[in-house]
Amino acid sequence: MSDSDGVRSEKCREMVVLALAPALILTLILASWVLSLWHVGSAYLNASLALAAVLLGGTPRFIAGFKAAFRGRITVNVFVTVALAATLAIGEFRPAAIIILIMSVVGALESYTLEKTRRSISDLLNLAPQTATVRRDGLEITIAVAELLVGDRVIVRPGERIPVDGTVVAGASSVNQAPITGESMPVEKTEGSVVFSGTLNESGRLEITVEKVGEETTLARIVHLVQEAQGTRAPIQNLADRFTTWFLPTVVVLAILAYFVTGDLKAAVSVLLVACPCAFAIATPTAVTAGVSNLARRAILVKGGAFLEMGHKIDHLLVDKTGTFTFGRPKVMEIVCFSSQSPDDVLRLACIAEKYSEHPLARAVLAAGREKGLSLEEPEQFTSSAGMGVKATWEGDRIQVGKPSFLQDSGLSLTPQIEQALSQQSEQGRTAILVALNDVLIGLLAIADAIRPEMPRAIRGLKEMGVKRITMLTGDNPQVAAAVAQAIGVDDFQAELLPEQKQAFVKKCQGAGQIVGMVGDGVNDAPALALADVGIAMGAAGTDVAIETADVTLMNDDLSGVAEFMWMSAKVLRRIKLNIFFSMIYNIIGLTLSVVGLMTPIIAVIFQEAGCVTVVVSSTLLLWAKGRNRA
């Protein structure tokens, strides 16, 4: 069976389990009603079937109601317990069972759509390899990572992930450590450089002295931070529970009044039944379900009603730079010429020299050449200096491409014009590589992580939705961060942040009384996403752990989706309040009729169910809401 078939089977099993209790309750109610209608069996049998239905569906609510009452809290479950106890006390078993059926259906709905627990974050640990090549007694052997000891010398080849935290003692390479630090560009690692478990060695061979293994590694600490942050999240109290706190005592008084006015105990019970807060109980989940479904059609996935209720309150939005504001991959942004060569000529020569290079910047250069449709011939000779640059020969010409220091070491000098051009690119947060032809510097390629073009529109939309402050968080250096922040137009930025520092910044903002939203896409964002009041992951390009940790996922990688989410959050909350208003109207009318003795328990249940239908219709209208930017 395929993975997709397995997922479908699991979902089917979940649906069956959730629908089982309501189906059994309905069967018992129908059996009791049919036997009573056809006068089959004794009254005790009919009553027993209805009572069985009440106990089957109501026991968890009764237990929850007693626990809440013991703690001094009046919730919907306390109200249901009081109303059903009174109903059963006067022998009205079938109306009690119908109430339980309604509540069971609502409970199944909440369990499936609003109360999903998050998946395990074990996938995060898969970033770290299970085995490592280690040098012991002059031999290279492969052992389990769990067997590594501090001080061991680990060998990591190109394309492999680094299994430990440690220090490079030999070799040079470019390491993609975006999953840990969020840096947009691969980092050059040479002797003495620090490396992290789970990062990707992209180009050269490294020998690393083991300093941290297992639970002590940076990656393992991220896992711990996510788990700890998820445990600190307090659920939002349901509006129905807050309303019930004062509503139940009022209804009990009215029930007593009805008994004294009519002298009929059933009239008093009818007051309790007609006021039973089923409509209140579904006011929130039905509106939230419709809102979640509406957003899902627009590729915005929300994991629960608590987050949808909180979304419109976000006043400080923290946004990770790499992969969120930017695409998360290097791109040639500008070509500066120092000679008679055209920009296309400079790019073409750079592509020829870099054709066999595995360096990430080389891939960006070749991508730019292909995008322009240039003819990219193969070099006749090629040599590479790890992390520094390349030299190539083509049609008798010598081409050199690399860092300024690399070309200077080859005997080339930088003129004031070239140094000024390098300084200008550095001020914009770009990485500059020089191109030389036959020992003459002919141009410069400026490479950076490209900013997403929709960012200005997204920022405006967020401000319109009431976000007071937008802060960019990044592991990049302050110079790169400042350039990106200025180009995008955010309020401020925090640079050179590790995962625990991002999480600490979230705590600081929350400590100042702010409602914090956090947007990110990488493993390094997971702790902050988990702790934020609303964590939002960029889904299409985001890592699995970021998506699993976050409360909201933007599958189309468009930050404008945050404003759409906030708009729907506000709309859902208004609809919840409207639903409660409808419920109150039904309760006022029903209570008035019950107090004067014009309702029986059965009519009270029907009237109360009419309120539920009204709430459902009201909530369903949210499915067709068009969104803040649509006509």
N, C-alpha and C positions, 0 to 999 in steps of 0.2 A: 504494500500500500504506500502511495506517495505521501510526502509531507503535507501537501494541500488536502489530500483525502483524510489524513489523520486529524488535521485541524477542523475540517468540516464534521467529522465524526464526534470530536470532542464537543463542538458547539451544539450538535444535536443532542448529545447526552446531557449537557447543561440545561437545554431547553426542556427536555423530558423531566429532569429532576425538579426544575422550577415549576413546571406546570402540573406535576403529579399531585401535590397537596390540594390546589384549587379544584382539580378534576375529581379527586376522591370526595371532597366536601360537597361539590355540586351533585355527585352521584347519590350521596347519602340524603341530601335535601330532596332530590327528585324522588327517591325511593320512599321517603317519609310522606311526601305529598301525594304520590300515586296510591300508596296503601290507604291513606286517609280518604282520598277521593273515592276509591272503590270499596271502602269499608272492609279492607282485608287486614286481618290480624287485630290484635288488641291495641288500645290506646297506649299501653306501655311500650309496645314494639315501635310505634310511630315516634313516641317521645324519645326512645332509646336511640333510634337512628339519627334524629336531629341533635340529640345531646352528644352522640359520637362525633358528629360533624363539628360541633362547637369545640369539643375537646381536641380534636385533630388539628384544627386550624388555630384555635385560640390559646392553647397551652403556652406557647412561647410568648404571646402578648400578655397573658395573665402573669407569667413569671416576671417579665419586664416591667409590668405595671406595679406589681408588689415591690420590686426592687426600687423603682423610682419613688414610690410612695414612702418606702422606708428611709430613703435619702432626703425626703422632704421636697421632692420635685413632682410637679403635676404635669404630666405629659399626655399625649394622645393615648398611649397604652393604659394609663391610669383611668382616663375617661372611659375607654372601651371596657375595661374591667368592671368599673362601677355600673355602667349601663347594662352590661350583659349579666352581671350578678343579679341585678334587680329583675331583669327579664326572666331569667331562669327561676328566680324565687317565686314568681307568680305562675310558673308553668308554661310560659310562652317560648317553647323550645325552638320552633321553626323560625320565627323572626330573629332570634339570637343567631341561629345558624346562617341566615341570609347576611346578617351584618358581618359575621366571620368570613363568609365567602368573599364579600367585597374587600375586606381588609387583606385577605390572603392574596387576591389578585394584585392589589396594590403592592403588597410585600414582594411578590414575585417580580413585578415590574421594577421595583427599586433594586432588588438583588441583582437583576440581570443588566440593567442599564446604568445604574447610578452608584452601586456599591462594589464594583469590581476591585479586587485587590491587585496591586501591581505585581508584575512578573518578577521572578528572581533576577538579581543582577549578576548571576553567575557568568553571563556572557562577557562581562567586563574582564573577568580574570582570564578569558581566552586570549586576550592580547599578549599575555606573557606566555612564552613557549614552555612546553613541558619538559624538554630536554635541552642540554647545553653541551657544547664541545669545550672540554677543559684540558689544560696542559698539566700533567702530573708526571713526575719522574722522567721528564724529557719526552714523554709521549702525549699525543692528542687522543683523548678518549671521549666518548659520548656517554653522559650519565643523566639521570633525572635531576631536574632543577632542585628538587627537595633534598638531594644529597650534596649540594654545593655548600662549601664552607667559606666563611669570611677569610680573605687572603688568597683564595683560589684565583688562577688566571684563566679567564674565559675567552674563547676565540669566537668572533662573530663575523661571518662572511657577508658579502653583498646580498641584499634581498632578505636577510634573516632579521628577526626581531631580537632585541637585546633582552636577555633573561633576568638581569639583575641591575641593581643600582651599583655604580662603581666608577672607577677612574681609568681613563685610557692610558696604557703604559707603552703601547706600540701601535703604529699604523695611523692612517688618516682617512677620513670619510665624511660624507654628508649624512646627517641623521635627521630623519623626520620625527620630531618630537611634539608635533601638534596635538596628539592625543593627551599628552601630559601637561604641556605648558601653554598650548594654544598658539604658538608662534606660527605665522603664516609661511615662512620660508624655512627650508631645511637648514640646520645649523652645522657648520664645519667643526669636526671633532679631530683634534690632534692630541699628542702626548700631553697629559695633564688635564684634559677636559673631563668634566663630569657627565655621565650618561645615566638614563633612567630605564628601569624595566618597562617593557611593552612598547618602546620606541623602535622605529624601523631604520636599520642600517641600509642606506640606499646605494652607496657606490664602492667604498673601499673596505679592506680587511682591517678589523680592529682587534686588539688584545686588551682585555679589561681586567683590572684587579677587583675582585668582588668585595664590596663594602657592606651591602645590605641584601638580605635574601628573605623570601617568604613574607610574613606579615609586616616586616620592617620596611619594605620597598615603598616608593612613592605611590605606585599603582595600588598596592594593598591598602595604603592609607586612604586613598580616594574611595575605595569600596567601603571602608569603615565610616568615612565621613557621610557617604550617601545613606547608609543604614541608620546612623545616628540622627541625621537631619530628618529622615522620614519618620522617625519615632517621636519627634518633637512637634509634629503638625497636629494642631487641635482642630477637631471638626466644627463646622459652623452649625449652630443650633437651628433646628428647623423652625420656620415661622409658625407652623401649626402648633408646635409645642409651646412657644411663647404665648400664643393666643389662648391655648388651653389652660394656662396657669391661672388666669382669672375667670375664664369662661365656665369651667367645671363647677366651682362653688356657686356661681350665679344660677346654673341650670339645676343644681341640687335644691336650691332655695325655691326655684319655680316649680319643681316636681312636688315638693312638700306643699306649696301653695295650691297646686292643682288638686292634690288629694283632699285638702280642706275645702276647696270650692265645690268639688264634684262628689266627694265621698267615695270615689272609685279608685282603687289601687292601680287598675290598668291605665287610667288617665295619667297617673303620676309616672308610670313606666313609659308611657307614650312620649312624655316630655323628654325623658332621658334618651329614648331611641331617636326621636326626630332631631334631637340636638347632637346625636353621636357624630363625632367629627370626621366621618369618612371623607366628606368633601374637602375638609381642611387637610386631611392626610394626603389627598392626591393633588391638592392645589399646587404644591411644589414639584413632585416628581413628574406629573404630566406636562407641565410647562417646560421643565428642564429637558425632558425627553424630546419634546418637539423642537426646542432650541438646539439641542445637540444634533438631532437629525438634520435640521436645516444647515447647520455649519458643516456637517459631514459631507453634504452634497457639494460644498464649496471647498473641499479638501482641508478643512480645519477640524481636527479630531479632539474632542474634549472627554476627559476620563471620568468626570463625575459632576454632580450637581453643585457640590460645595465650591468648585472652582468657577463654575459658570455664575454662581451668585456673587463671587468675590471679584470677578473680572473687571466690572465697570468702576470698581473702587481704586484701581491701581493709580497711584499718583507719582511713583518714581519707577521708571523702567530702566533696568540694567541690561545692556546688550553686549554680548561677546562680539569681538570684531571679526575674527577669521571665520569664514563660512556663513556669516550672518550679514554684516554690513558689506563684506567682501566675498569673492567667489572661493577663496581658500586655495588658489593655485597661482603660481607666478606667471606673469604675462609681460611681454615687451610693450612698454607704455610710450616710449619716445626713442627716436634715433637722432643723434647729434653728429653732424659731419665736421671734420677738421681739415678737409682737403677738397679737391675737385670731385671726389667720388660722390655719387648720389646716395640718398638713404637706402634705396633698394640694393645698390652695389655693396654698401657696407653690410647690410643684413645678409645678402647672398654669400659674401666671403665668410662671414661669421658662421653661417649654416654649414658651409663646406668644411670648415675647420672643426665644428662641433658634431659632425655627423655621427661619429662613432663614440662620442662621449655619453656616459650614463648619468652625468650630473643633472639635477633637477633644473638648473638654469639653462643648461644646454637644451633640454626638452622644450623649455619656453621659447628659446631662440628658433629652434626648428619648427615649432608650431606657428610662429609668426611668419616664417618663410613660406610654409605651406599655405597659410591663410592668404598671402599675397600672390600665390601661384608662381613662385620663383623656381627656376631650374636648379636643383640641388645636386651637383655632381659629387662624386666621391673623391676624397683626398688621396694623393699618391702615397704620402707618408703621414703618420699620425702618432703623436706622443702626448700623454696626459700627465699633469702634475696634480695629484689628488687635492681637491679643494682650492686650487689656485688658478688653473687655466690649461689651455691646450696649445700645441704647436702642430702645424700641418704644412705640407707642401702640395701645391696644385699648379699644374702647367708651368713649372719652373719658379713659381712665386712662393714666398714664405709667408704664411699667415699665422698670426698669434692672437689669441683671444683669452682674456682673463682679467683678474683683479689688477688694479694699478700697480701694486707691489710686485706682482708676477712679471709684468712687462718692464718695470724698473730693474728688476733683478737680471733681466735679459739685456740690459744696457741702454734701454730707451729712457729718455728724459721727458718730464711733463712740463709743458709750457704753461705760462700764466693763464692762457686761454683755456687749456684743458683742465687745470686745477680749479678754475672758476666754474667750469661746467660740472665737474665732479661735486663741488661744494653745493651747487644749485640742486643737483639731483638728491644729494644727501639731505638737504633741508626739506625736500618733499617726501622723505621717507622711502626713497627708492634705492635699489642696489644697482650700481653702475659697473659695467664691464667694458673694457677697452678693446678695440680692434686695430691691429697693426698689419700693414702689408709691406713686406721687404724692409722691415725695421723703421717704418714710418707710421706714426699713429694717424689713422684716417677717420676714426669715428668712435662713438660711444653708444652703447645700448643701455637704456634705463629700464630696469625690470622691477615690478612691484606686484603686489596682490591687488587685482582690479576691483574697484568699488562697484557694487551692483547699481545699475542705472536708475532703478526705481526708488532709491533711498530718499531723495528729497520729497517725493510724493508721500512716501510712507511716514516720514517724520512729521509732515504737515498733518496727515490724518490722525496721528497719535496725539498731537497737540490739540486738535479739534475735539478729541474724545476726552480731554481733561487731564492728560498726563502732564504733570507740572515740570518734571525734570527727566531728561534722558542722559544716562551715563554710559559711555563705552568702556568695557573691560577687556583687557588684552594682556597676553604674555609677551608681546613685542616690546621693543625698546621705546622710550618716551618720544624719540624723534619721529619714528614711524607712526606712533599713536597720534601725535599732535597733527601730523599731516592729514591723516585719515579723518580725524575728528573735525578739523577745519573744513575739509572738503564736503563732509556729510552735513555738518551743521548741528551736531549734538551739543548739549549744554556743557559737558565736561568729560574727562576720561581718566582712567586709572591704568597705568602701564606696568609691565614686568610683574604680573601677578601669577602666582602659583595657585593651584586649586583651593588650598586652605585659605589663601588670602582673598580669593573671590568670595568664598563662603563667609569669611570674617567681615567683608564689606557689606554683604547682605545683612548680617546680624547688626552691624553698625546702623544701617539705614532703618531697620525695623526698630532698633532701640530708640531712634529719634521719632518714633510714632508714624512712620511712613508705611503705606501699603506697597509692597515691593513685588514687581514683576521681573522675572529674569528670563532672557532669551539667549539660547546657546545651541551648539550643535555637536560639541566634542565631549570626550570622556572627561577632560579637565573641567568642564562646566557642570558635571553631574552633581557634585556637592551643593553648589549654589542653586541649581535648579530644584533640588530636593528641599532646600530650606526656605526658598522664596515663598511668599504668599501664593503666587501663581508662577509655576515654572513652565516655560514655553520652549519647545524644541523645534528647530528647523529640520523637518522630517526627511525630505528626499535625499539630502546629502549628509544628514546627521548620523552619528553613531547610534547603534542599538541601545546602548546604556543611556544616552541622553534622551532618546525617545521614550524608553521605559520609565525613566526617572521623572520626566516632565509631566505636568498636568494637562498640557495642551500641545498638540503637534501640528505644525504648519506643513502639510505634505507638499505644497507647491513652492516652498522656500521663498515666499514673498512676505516681507515684514509687514506689509499692509494688512495681512491677515490678523495681526494683533489688534488693529483698530476695528476690524470686522467682528472679532471675538468680543471686544469690549462693548461694541454697539449691541450685539445680541444679548450680552449679559445684562445690560440695562433694560433691554426690551423684555427679557424673560422675567426680571425682577418686578417690572411694572405689571406683567401679566399675572404673576403670582399674587400680587396685592389685589388685582381685579378679581381673580378667582376667589380669594378670601372674602372679598366684598359680596360676590354672588352667594357664597356659602352663608354669610351673615344674613342676607335678605331672606333666603330660604328658612334659616333658623328662626328669624324673627316671626315670619308668618306661621311656621309650624309650631313654634312655642306658644304663640298666641292662641291658636286653635286647640292645642293640647291642654293648655291651662284651663280653658272653659269646657273641656270634656268633649270636643268635637272630633277627636282622633282615637282610633284603636291602635294597638301595637302594629298590626299589619299595615294599616294606612300610613302610620308614622314611618315605617321602613320604606314604603314606596315613595313617600314624599321626600325622605332623606336621600333616596337613590336618584330622584329627579335632580337634586342639587349636584350630585356626582356627575350626571350626564351633562349638565350645563357647564361644569368645570372642564370636563373632557373636551367639549366642543370649543370652548374658549381657548384652551391650550392648543388644540389641533390647528387653529388658525395661524399659529407661529410657523408651521411647516411651510407656509407660502410667503413669509416675509422676504422681501427682495434684497435687503442689505442696504447699508448706509450710502453706498455710491450708485445705487440703481434706482431707476425711475419706478 
